[in-house]
Amino acid sequence: MAQVRAFDAYAIGELGIPAYTLMRRAGEAALRVLRTRWPLVNRLTIVCGGGNNGGDGYVLARYARAAGLEVQVLSVVDPSQLRADALRAAEEYLSGGGQVQPFSPSLLGDAEVLVDALLGTGLSKSPRDEIARAITAMNGAGKPILALDLPSGLDGDTGQAHGAAVRADTSVTFVAPKLGLYLGSGPELAGRVLLDNLGIELPANAASAPVMERLEEEDIARALPRRARAAHKGDFGRVLIVGGGAGMAGAVRIAGEACLRCGAGRVTIATAPDNQLAVLAGRPELICEATHVAEDLDPLLADATVVAIGPGLGTTAWSRALLVRTLACGKPLVVDADALNLLAESLTKLPPGAVVTPHPGEAARLLQCDSNAVQADRHAALRRLIERTGAIVVLKGAGTLIGAAQRVPALCTRGNPGMAAPGMGDALTGAIAGILAQCRDPWLAARAGVMAHALAGDDLARQGGGRGMLALELAETLTRWVNP
């Protein structure tokens, strides 16, 4: 949020755009969104607070009345108590014949669309009681809600809801995207997010450098360019997946399937002897090696281009011995699941270029905190994980984050709740390892693997609605997305 405030200051101080002009532009942008998103709307209720977000609401109210809409403005603050541009916006609305009523839940019933102009970006703690009551009433009114800049109650930096928070159908955000719209509770509360830069052309300097990038389909194409016609499987790497303790054949089976589906030239599974039949019966294209003791890994590690470790590994003495052997192999690594839980027991840092893929619980164990602390500020947790592991970090969850030292972090805005299912992390491990074997660039592989995994999950959700999604189905769907 500090960067967005700096952009506002730049527009006012350097570009000479008056602050009230920016407020007028925000009102105009909000009206455009309203007319596009709800083209048949006629009755509008705008709920205004006491700051500049409330000022945006008053500007919108004036423009909406001029466009012929029936507008009702409800305020939690007497307009006479407003200051500066917000006061000017309210006075211009009132002088044009508009009316303002004190907020009451009983007045929400006639609206076709509600507009949240309560708090915007100005929140860093729980809303005051009167604001919280208004938020609760708006959420309970059964009407679609348009939020101006941010849903009120949402932290613009972390995506956390500090107490009551508006649950919007659509949010129109101004000047630049806010991280909180995409992290934590942000996607759930913001609904569809639309950006209007209010006509501000940002400077090309370090101060305007992105704090985070959004993954796109082009990330897959960069990692996996079109293959030459003369290519053969030896060109696309040899992946070794180490995991699958006794009774855990499914995890390595899913990882292996995903790895093959992403185009790795050869995939070998090193697993507990009892798992061999289960793995090979389901996917004969995999090579499966029984691993009785850690020394059995040596020829497999020597032959591998990339090594992934963790799916179904367990935390037994056998598991620890395999992890120690693998970490010393000198090959590019993808580390997940129980391998991360074992790493959390020590302060060991990983070799340069390793990729780790923790979910919030595994991240919490690595950071010696609880998962709530990780989720409360995922961006900060990502930075701490990079420092803790020395690796490229893929922090999984809604809004998966990817970060590394000296890199601008990346955010995945695709994916869906149906992917909260067993084995999805194993499929991601296999996808990243398979792409890494081909592109030989861990940063590109992490970005492409996360994006392909999320898009495959969205494919399945469109087909079946999401609930009941299977990781093996997702692994099979990866093929579409690694052939852009």
N, C-alpha and C positions, 0 to 999 in steps of 0.2 A: 504493500500500500504506500510505503514511503516513495517508491519510484513513481507511482501514479500521481501522488501529490506534487512531486517535482515536475512532472509533465504539465500539470495545471499551472504551476508557477512559471514555467517556461513559456507557456502560451500567453499568459497575462503579461509577464515582464519582458520577454524577449520578442515575442511576435506581436505584442501590443493589442491582444484581443481582450476586451473588457470582460471581467468575470461575469457580469450579467448577460453578456452576449453568449457565453458558454452555457449559462443556465437556460437561455431561450432556445439555444440549439438542442439542449437535452430534452426540453419539452416538445420541440418539433419532432425529434427522433422518436420519442415515446408515442406520439400520435401516429406517426407512420407505422410503427409496429402494431399498434392497436388496430388500425384500419386494414392492415395486411393479415394479421393473425385472426381477428374477429371482424370480418368485413360487414357483417349484418348487425353489429352491436349498435344499440341506440341509447340505452341507459347505463351510465357510468358512475361509479362511486369511487372517489379518490380520497384515501385516508392519509392525512398529512401530519408530519411531525414538526419539530421546532427548529430544524437546521436547514442546510442547503438542499437536502433531499426533499424536505417539505416544500422549499421554493420551487424545485423541479415540478412537484405536484401541482402547485398553483399555476405555473406557466402552462402545463398540460391542460389544466381545467379551463383556462382562458381560451386556448387554441381549440379545444374540443367543443366548447360552446359556440365558437365562431364557425366551426364546421357543421353545426346543426345537431350535435348530440345533446341529450339531456344529461346534465352534469350535477352531481351532488358531491360537495366537499365536506368531509368530516375531519375535524382537527382535534388532536389531543392537547394542543397548545393554543391559547387565545392568539389570534393573528396579531393583535396589537403588541404582543410580547416578542415578536420576531425581530431580527436585526438584519441590517445591511441588505444584501440582495434578496434574501428570503422575504423580508418585509416589503421590499419593492414589488416582488412578484405577487404577494398577497394583495397589496393595495391596488395593483393594476387589475387583478382579477375582480376585486370588489367594485372598483370604480366602473367596470364594464357591465355591472348588473349582476355579477355572481354573488352567491350567498355561501356562508360558512356556518355549519352547525357543530356544536360540541360532539365528540364521538360518543355514539351509543350503539351497542350491538343490535338493537331493535331497528336501526335505520339501514341495515345492510340488505334487508330482504328483497327490495325492489330492483337492485342492481343486476345487470346482466354480466358485467365484468367489474372486478375490484382492482384498484391500483394501489400498490404499496409504496407510499412515499414517506415512510416513517423515519427511517434511520440511515439508509444507504451505507456509506463506507465508514461512518463515524463510530463504530461500535468496537470495544475491546473488552467488554464485561457484560454481565447479564443486563437486559433491558430493565428500565424502571418499571414499577408496578403498573402504572397506567398504560405504558407502551406494551407490556406483556399481556395485559388484558385485551388490548386492541388486536394484538397478533393472534391470540387464542380465538377471539371472536371471528376474525377474518378467516382463519383456517377452518372454523366450524360452520361457516355460512353456506358451504356447498356451491360456491361460485368460483369460476376461474379467476386467477390472480395474475396480474402483470406487476413484476417488481422493477423498480427503477434503480439501476446501478447494481444493487445487491439485495437479495431478500433480507428484510430487517431481522436482526438477530444472528446473522451469519458473519463470522469473522473473515474479513477479506484476505487475510494472510494464510490462515491455517485451515479454513473450511470447517471450523468447529462451530456448533451452535451453543451460544452462551445463554442457556435457559430457553425461553420461548423463541421460536423463529418462524417466519413466514414460509409456507410451503407454496411456492409459485408454480404456475404452469409455464410461464415464460419470464425470462429476465432480460432486460435490455441494459447492457452495461456501457459505460461511456469512457472515451479517451483511449483506454487500453484494457485488455482482459485482466481480471483479478484472480490470483492463484486460488483464493478461497472458493471460487465458483467450480473448481475442478478437483479439489482435495476434500477428504473427509466427508462431511455431510453435504458439501456444496452441490454435487450433481443431483442429489435427492431433493434438495430444497429449491434449487434454481430452475429446474425444468429445462426447457430449451433456452439456450443462451445465445443472444444476438449482440453484436458489437457495433457501436457507432462511435467513430473517433472524433466527432464534433468538428470536423474540418481541421484538426490539428495535425500538421506534418511534423513528426518527431525528428529531433536532431540526430545526425549520424555521428554520435560520439559515445564514449565509454559509459556515460550516465544513462544512455538509452539502450544499452546492450540488454538482451533478454535475460531475465533471471531464470527462465525455463523455456524449453522448446516443446512443441506438441508433435508427437509422432504422426507421420503420414504414410500413405501407401508407398511413397517414393523411398522410404527407408528400406523396404524390402527389395526394391529394384536396385538400390545402390549396393546392397550386400550380395545380391544374386542376379548378376547381369545374364543376358541371353547366352546360352551355351553354344560353343562352336560345333559345327556338324561332325567334326572328326573327334569329338570328345569321347572319352571312355571312363569307366567307373574309377580307375586309378587317379583321375584328375580331381576327384571330389572328396578325397580324404577318407581316413579310416578312424571311426569313432569307437572307443571302448567305454562302455557304461558299467560302472562298478556299483553293485548294490544287491538288494534282494536277499536279506537274511532268511533264515528258515521260515517257511510259510508266507513269504512276502514276494512271490513271483510276479504278482500283478503290477507292482510299481515299475520294475525294470522292463516288463513287457510293454507297458504303455510308453515309457520313455524311448524304448527301442523302436516302437512303431512310429512315434512322432519323428524320430531321427531319420528313419528311412523315408517317411513321407515328405521331409524337407529336402531330400536329395543327397544325403551322404552316400559316398561310394560304397562303403562297407560298414556294418555295425556289428560289434561283438559285445555280448553280455557276459560279464564275469559275476557269477552268483553262487549261492549255496547249492551243493550238488542236488538236493531234493527238488530244486526249482527247474532243472533242465527240461524235463518233459513238458511241463506246463508252458514254458516259454516257446519251445520249438513247435508244439502242437498248434499253438495259436498263430504263429508267424514263422514259417519255415525259411523265409529270407534272412532271418537273424541267425548269427552264429552264437552259440551259447556254450560257455566253458565253465565246467565245474571248478569251483575255487575252494579247496579244502583248507589251505593255509595261505598266508600272505605271500610267500615265495612263489606261489602259483601265478601270481600276477606278473612276474618279471618279464617273461617273453611277450605277454600281451601288451604291457606298457611300452616295451621297446618298439613294438610294431605300430603303435597307435599314432595318429596325427593329433587327435584331441581326446581328452579323457573327461568323462562326467562321472561324478561320484555322489551318492546320497540316497537315491530313490529306494525306499524299503531297506536301507542298510542296517538299521538297528543300532544299538549302543552296547553290544556285547564286546568281549575281548577280541573276537574274530573281526568285528566291525572296526575297532580301534586299530588293529594291526593293518587292515586293508587301507585305512585312511592314511596312516603314517607312510606306508609304501607309496601310495598314490601321490601324496603331496611332494614327495622327493623325486618324482619321475622326470621333472624338467619339461613336461609337455603342457600345452595350453589346457586349462582346467575350467570346468563348470561344476560348481559345488552347491549342493542343495540338501534339504531335508535333514536326515539324521547326521550327515556329515557336518552340517552347521551346528547341530546340537552338541556334537562331540567337540567341535572347535570352541564352542562357548565355554567349555571347561578349562580352557587355557588361554593365554594371551598371544597365541601363535598368529602371525600375519601370513597371508597367502603370497605366493609368488606373483611378481608383476604380471598384469594382464589376465589374472584369474577373474572369473565371473561368479558371483554368489547370488542366489535367488531366494532370500528369506521371505516368508510370510510374516505378519506382525508378531506372532508368537515366537518364531525363531529369531526375529530381529530383537525382540525384548530380551531373550536369553543371551544373545551376543552383547547387548548393551547393559545387561544386568539391571533391567528395570521391568515394568510390566507392560503388557500390550496396550493398555489404555494410554500410557505415556507415549508410546510410539504413534498411536492413532491421533492423539491430540495435536501433534505437529509432525506430520510425516516428512515434510521438507527438512526440518531440523534433524529428525531421526536418520534420514538419508545421509546427511553430512557426517553424522557421528559414526554411522556404519562404514562409510568410506575410510574414515580415519582409523577405525577399529580394525578393519580387515586388510586395508591396503589394496582392495580389489575394486573391480567394476561391480556396482551393487544394483540389483533389480529388486526393489522393495515392492512385493506383490500386494494386491488388494484392489479395491475400487479406486481407480486412478493410479495404476502402477507407475512407479517412478524409477528412473534409471540415472545413475550418477557415477562419476569417477573423478579423481583428482584432476584439476585443471580442465575440467569439461563443464559446459553448461548442461545442467540436468535436463532430462527429457521426461515428458508426461504422456501417458497413454489415456486418451479419453474414450476409447472404444472398449468393448466388453460389456458384460451384463450379469445380473445376479444369478442366472442359471449356471454360471461357471463356478459358483461356490459349491463344488461337488468333489468327491474323492478322486484323486489321480490327476487333477488338472495341473497341479504343480509339476508332476512327473512328466506330463506332456510338454510343458514349457521347457523343462530341463533338456529333454530330447531335442526339441526344436532348436534351441540356442546352440546345442552341441553340433547338430547336423549342419546348421548354417555356418558355424564357425569353421567346421572342417572344409567348407568350400571357399569361404572368403578370406580366412586366416586373419581376420581383424576382429578382436573381441568386442570392441565398442559397436561396430556395425552389426555384428551378430546378435548382441543383446537387444539392440533396437529393433532389428528385423524380426527376431524371434518373438519378442513381446507383441509386436504389431500383428504378425501373422496369426499368432495364438488368439489374440483378441478378435480379429476379424473372423476367424473360423468359429469362435464361440458365438458371434453375432449371426453368422450364417445359420447355425443350428437353432438359435432362438427364434429366428424368423420362420423356420420350418415347423417348430413344435412348441413355441411359446416359452421355452427356457426351463421350466421345472422338469426334472427328470433327465437332464442332459448327462451323457456319459463321456468320460474322458477319452475313451478309445474312439468314440464317434468323432470327437473333436480332432484327435490325432489324424484320423482318416481324412478329415476335411481340410487339413493343412495344405494338401497338394494344390488345391485351387489357388491359394494365396501366395505360394512360393513360385508361381508361374504367372507373374503379373503381365 
